[in-house]
Amino acid sequence: MENESASLSSIKSWAEADRPREKLLLKGKEALSDAELLAIILGSGSGSESAVDVAKNLLHSTQNSLLELAKRDVNALKKFKGIGDAKAVAIVAAM
């Protein structure tokens, strides 16, 4: 279950069981949404958005298709708030 109210704050302030990394360790990758898995790859969000929020924005732009996300290059990914060179490269490499 995603923590909707938590998306308004830093992931560090979320309950430990709701944090993507800890959730993966406790429950396995199957328990995470695509946005939570992508957030782990991103590592951090932007000033006003958590990594999960940034991941949700990316996935929303592809109608939640990881296949479509995998077709994006570094420059296309960098157009999103919170995505710079390092995060764009991490996404491309992971996809």
PyMOL CGO cylinders between C-alpha atoms (Angstrom):
from pymol import cmd
from pymol.cgo import CYLINDER

trace = [
    CYLINDER, 0.00, 0.00, 0.00, 1.43, 3.35, -0.98, 0.3, 1, 1, 1, 1, 1, 1,
    CYLINDER, 1.43, 3.35, -0.98, 1.74, 6.08, 1.60, 0.3, 1, 1, 1, 1, 1, 1,
    CYLINDER, 1.74, 6.08, 1.60, -0.18, 8.95, -0.04, 0.3, 1, 1, 1, 1, 1, 1,
    CYLINDER, -0.18, 8.95, -0.04, 0.28, 11.48, 2.77, 0.3, 1, 1, 1, 1, 1, 1,
    CYLINDER, 0.28, 11.48, 2.77, 3.98, 10.70, 2.93, 0.3, 1, 1, 1, 1, 1, 1,
    CYLINDER, 3.98, 10.70, 2.93, 4.51, 11.90, -0.63, 0.3, 1, 1, 1, 1, 1, 1,
    CYLINDER, 4.51, 11.90, -0.63, 4.26, 15.44, 0.75, 0.3, 1, 1, 1, 1, 1, 1,
    CYLINDER, 4.26, 15.44, 0.75, 7.39, 15.01, 2.86, 0.3, 1, 1, 1, 1, 1, 1,
    CYLINDER, 7.39, 15.01, 2.86, 10.85, 13.52, 2.79, 0.3, 1, 1, 1, 1, 1, 1,
    CYLINDER, 10.85, 13.52, 2.79, 11.02, 9.73, 2.60, 0.3, 1, 1, 1, 1, 1, 1,
    CYLINDER, 11.02, 9.73, 2.60, 13.23, 9.85, 5.71, 0.3, 1, 1, 1, 1, 1, 1,
    CYLINDER, 13.23, 9.85, 5.71, 10.19, 11.00, 7.69, 0.3, 1, 1, 1, 1, 1, 1,
    CYLINDER, 10.19, 11.00, 7.69, 8.06, 8.04, 6.52, 0.3, 1, 1, 1, 1, 1, 1,
    CYLINDER, 8.06, 8.04, 6.52, 7.48, 4.99, 8.68, 0.3, 1, 1, 1, 1, 1, 1,
    CYLINDER, 7.48, 4.99, 8.68, 10.38, 2.62, 8.13, 0.3, 1, 1, 1, 1, 1, 1,
    CYLINDER, 10.38, 2.62, 8.13, 8.12, -0.09, 6.67, 0.3, 1, 1, 1, 1, 1, 1,
    CYLINDER, 8.12, -0.09, 6.67, 6.90, 2.38, 4.01, 0.3, 1, 1, 1, 1, 1, 1,
    CYLINDER, 6.90, 2.38, 4.01, 10.34, 3.49, 2.80, 0.3, 1, 1, 1, 1, 1, 1,
    CYLINDER, 10.34, 3.49, 2.80, 11.15, 1.84, -0.55, 0.3, 1, 1, 1, 1, 1, 1,
    CYLINDER, 11.15, 1.84, -0.55, 14.60, 0.46, 0.39, 0.3, 1, 1, 1, 1, 1, 1,
    CYLINDER, 14.60, 0.46, 0.39, 13.50, -0.87, 3.73, 0.3, 1, 1, 1, 1, 1, 1,
    CYLINDER, 13.50, -0.87, 3.73, 10.27, -2.23, 2.25, 0.3, 1, 1, 1, 1, 1, 1,
    CYLINDER, 10.27, -2.23, 2.25, 12.28, -4.17, -0.34, 0.3, 1, 1, 1, 1, 1, 1,
    CYLINDER, 12.28, -4.17, -0.34, 14.51, -5.61, 2.37, 0.3, 1, 1, 1, 1, 1, 1,
    CYLINDER, 14.51, -5.61, 2.37, 11.56, -6.58, 4.57, 0.3, 1, 1, 1, 1, 1, 1,
    CYLINDER, 11.56, -6.58, 4.57, 9.05, -7.78, 1.99, 0.3, 1, 1, 1, 1, 1, 1,
    CYLINDER, 9.05, -7.78, 1.99, 10.91, -8.35, -1.26, 0.3, 1, 1, 1, 1, 1, 1,
    CYLINDER, 10.91, -8.35, -1.26, 10.75, -6.56, -4.60, 0.3, 1, 1, 1, 1, 1, 1,
    CYLINDER, 10.75, -6.56, -4.60, 7.28, -7.93, -5.36, 0.3, 1, 1, 1, 1, 1, 1,
    CYLINDER, 7.28, -7.93, -5.36, 5.84, -5.73, -2.59, 0.3, 1, 1, 1, 1, 1, 1,
    CYLINDER, 5.84, -5.73, -2.59, 6.98, -2.51, -4.27, 0.3, 1, 1, 1, 1, 1, 1,
    CYLINDER, 6.98, -2.51, -4.27, 5.27, -0.50, -6.98, 0.3, 1, 1, 1, 1, 1, 1,
    CYLINDER, 5.27, -0.50, -6.98, 7.17, 0.43, -10.14, 0.3, 1, 1, 1, 1, 1, 1,
    CYLINDER, 7.17, 0.43, -10.14, 7.41, 3.98, -8.76, 0.3, 1, 1, 1, 1, 1, 1,
    CYLINDER, 7.41, 3.98, -8.76, 8.99, 2.73, -5.54, 0.3, 1, 1, 1, 1, 1, 1,
    CYLINDER, 8.99, 2.73, -5.54, 11.48, 0.58, -7.45, 0.3, 1, 1, 1, 1, 1, 1,
    CYLINDER, 11.48, 0.58, -7.45, 12.36, 3.51, -9.71, 0.3, 1, 1, 1, 1, 1, 1,
    CYLINDER, 12.36, 3.51, -9.71, 12.73, 5.73, -6.63, 0.3, 1, 1, 1, 1, 1, 1,
    CYLINDER, 12.73, 5.73, -6.63, 15.41, 3.35, -5.33, 0.3, 1, 1, 1, 1, 1, 1,
    CYLINDER, 15.41, 3.35, -5.33, 17.30, 3.81, -8.60, 0.3, 1, 1, 1, 1, 1, 1,
    CYLINDER, 17.30, 3.81, -8.60, 16.91, 7.60, -8.34, 0.3, 1, 1, 1, 1, 1, 1,
    CYLINDER, 16.91, 7.60, -8.34, 18.22, 7.63, -4.79, 0.3, 1, 1, 1, 1, 1, 1,
    CYLINDER, 18.22, 7.63, -4.79, 16.75, 11.04, -3.93, 0.3, 1, 1, 1, 1, 1, 1,
    CYLINDER, 16.75, 11.04, -3.93, 14.11, 13.48, -5.02, 0.3, 1, 1, 1, 1, 1, 1,
    CYLINDER, 14.11, 13.48, -5.02, 14.21, 17.18, -5.71, 0.3, 1, 1, 1, 1, 1, 1,
    CYLINDER, 14.21, 17.18, -5.71, 13.83, 19.98, -3.21, 0.3, 1, 1, 1, 1, 1, 1,
    CYLINDER, 13.83, 19.98, -3.21, 10.04, 19.78, -3.05, 0.3, 1, 1, 1, 1, 1, 1,
    CYLINDER, 10.04, 19.78, -3.05, 9.41, 16.19, -4.17, 0.3, 1, 1, 1, 1, 1, 1,
    CYLINDER, 9.41, 16.19, -4.17, 10.42, 12.83, -2.81, 0.3, 1, 1, 1, 1, 1, 1,
    CYLINDER, 10.42, 12.83, -2.81, 12.14, 10.28, -5.03, 0.3, 1, 1, 1, 1, 1, 1,
    CYLINDER, 12.14, 10.28, -5.03, 8.80, 8.44, -5.21, 0.3, 1, 1, 1, 1, 1, 1,
    CYLINDER, 8.80, 8.44, -5.21, 7.10, 11.62, -6.47, 0.3, 1, 1, 1, 1, 1, 1,
    CYLINDER, 7.10, 11.62, -6.47, 9.76, 12.13, -9.15, 0.3, 1, 1, 1, 1, 1, 1,
    CYLINDER, 9.76, 12.13, -9.15, 9.39, 8.47, -10.16, 0.3, 1, 1, 1, 1, 1, 1,
    CYLINDER, 9.39, 8.47, -10.16, 5.60, 8.80, -10.35, 0.3, 1, 1, 1, 1, 1, 1,
    CYLINDER, 5.60, 8.80, -10.35, 5.95, 11.84, -12.61, 0.3, 1, 1, 1, 1, 1, 1,
    CYLINDER, 5.95, 11.84, -12.61, 8.29, 9.94, -14.93, 0.3, 1, 1, 1, 1, 1, 1,
    CYLINDER, 8.29, 9.94, -14.93, 5.98, 6.94, -15.08, 0.3, 1, 1, 1, 1, 1, 1,
    CYLINDER, 5.98, 6.94, -15.08, 2.91, 9.10, -15.58, 0.3, 1, 1, 1, 1, 1, 1,
    CYLINDER, 2.91, 9.10, -15.58, 4.55, 10.60, -18.67, 0.3, 1, 1, 1, 1, 1, 1,
    CYLINDER, 4.55, 10.60, -18.67, 4.76, 7.10, -20.17, 0.3, 1, 1, 1, 1, 1, 1,
    CYLINDER, 4.76, 7.10, -20.17, 1.26, 6.00, -19.12, 0.3, 1, 1, 1, 1, 1, 1,
    CYLINDER, 1.26, 6.00, -19.12, 3.01, 3.90, -16.45, 0.3, 1, 1, 1, 1, 1, 1,
    CYLINDER, 3.01, 3.90, -16.45, 4.89, 1.87, -19.05, 0.3, 1, 1, 1, 1, 1, 1,
    CYLINDER, 4.89, 1.87, -19.05, 8.41, 0.79, -18.13, 0.3, 1, 1, 1, 1, 1, 1,
    CYLINDER, 8.41, 0.79, -18.13, 8.90, -0.21, -21.76, 0.3, 1, 1, 1, 1, 1, 1,
    CYLINDER, 8.90, -0.21, -21.76, 8.20, 3.36, -22.86, 0.3, 1, 1, 1, 1, 1, 1,
    CYLINDER, 8.20, 3.36, -22.86, 10.43, 4.73, -20.11, 0.3, 1, 1, 1, 1, 1, 1,
    CYLINDER, 10.43, 4.73, -20.11, 13.24, 2.47, -21.35, 0.3, 1, 1, 1, 1, 1, 1,
    CYLINDER, 13.24, 2.47, -21.35, 12.99, 4.14, -24.77, 0.3, 1, 1, 1, 1, 1, 1,
    CYLINDER, 12.99, 4.14, -24.77, 13.85, 7.57, -23.32, 0.3, 1, 1, 1, 1, 1, 1,
    CYLINDER, 13.85, 7.57, -23.32, 17.38, 8.83, -23.66, 0.3, 1, 1, 1, 1, 1, 1,
    CYLINDER, 17.38, 8.83, -23.66, 19.37, 10.89, -21.16, 0.3, 1, 1, 1, 1, 1, 1,
    CYLINDER, 19.37, 10.89, -21.16, 18.34, 14.23, -22.66, 0.3, 1, 1, 1, 1, 1, 1,
    CYLINDER, 18.34, 14.23, -22.66, 14.64, 13.34, -22.64, 0.3, 1, 1, 1, 1, 1, 1,
    CYLINDER, 14.64, 13.34, -22.64, 14.83, 12.27, -18.99, 0.3, 1, 1, 1, 1, 1, 1,
    CYLINDER, 14.83, 12.27, -18.99, 16.66, 15.44, -17.96, 0.3, 1, 1, 1, 1, 1, 1,
    CYLINDER, 16.66, 15.44, -17.96, 13.62, 17.50, -18.97, 0.3, 1, 1, 1, 1, 1, 1,
    CYLINDER, 13.62, 17.50, -18.97, 11.87, 16.32, -15.82, 0.3, 1, 1, 1, 1, 1, 1,
    CYLINDER, 11.87, 16.32, -15.82, 12.12, 18.23, -12.56, 0.3, 1, 1, 1, 1, 1, 1,
    CYLINDER, 12.12, 18.23, -12.56, 14.58, 16.49, -10.26, 0.3, 1, 1, 1, 1, 1, 1,
    CYLINDER, 14.58, 16.49, -10.26, 16.39, 14.58, -13.02, 0.3, 1, 1, 1, 1, 1, 1,
    CYLINDER, 16.39, 14.58, -13.02, 19.94, 15.62, -13.87, 0.3, 1, 1, 1, 1, 1, 1,
    CYLINDER, 19.94, 15.62, -13.87, 22.79, 13.82, -15.59, 0.3, 1, 1, 1, 1, 1, 1,
    CYLINDER, 22.79, 13.82, -15.59, 23.46, 11.30, -12.81, 0.3, 1, 1, 1, 1, 1, 1,
    CYLINDER, 23.46, 11.30, -12.81, 19.84, 10.24, -12.33, 0.3, 1, 1, 1, 1, 1, 1,
    CYLINDER, 19.84, 10.24, -12.33, 19.15, 10.12, -16.07, 0.3, 1, 1, 1, 1, 1, 1,
    CYLINDER, 19.15, 10.12, -16.07, 22.21, 7.92, -16.62, 0.3, 1, 1, 1, 1, 1, 1,
    CYLINDER, 22.21, 7.92, -16.62, 21.16, 5.65, -13.73, 0.3, 1, 1, 1, 1, 1, 1,
    CYLINDER, 21.16, 5.65, -13.73, 17.69, 5.20, -15.27, 0.3, 1, 1, 1, 1, 1, 1,
    CYLINDER, 17.69, 5.20, -15.27, 19.07, 4.48, -18.75, 0.3, 1, 1, 1, 1, 1, 1,
    CYLINDER, 19.07, 4.48, -18.75, 21.54, 1.98, -17.31, 0.3, 1, 1, 1, 1, 1, 1,
    CYLINDER, 21.54, 1.98, -17.31, 18.88, 0.23, -15.23, 0.3, 1, 1, 1, 1, 1, 1,
    CYLINDER, 18.88, 0.23, -15.23, 16.45, -0.02, -18.12, 0.3, 1, 1, 1, 1, 1, 1,
]
cmd.load_cgo(trace, "trace")
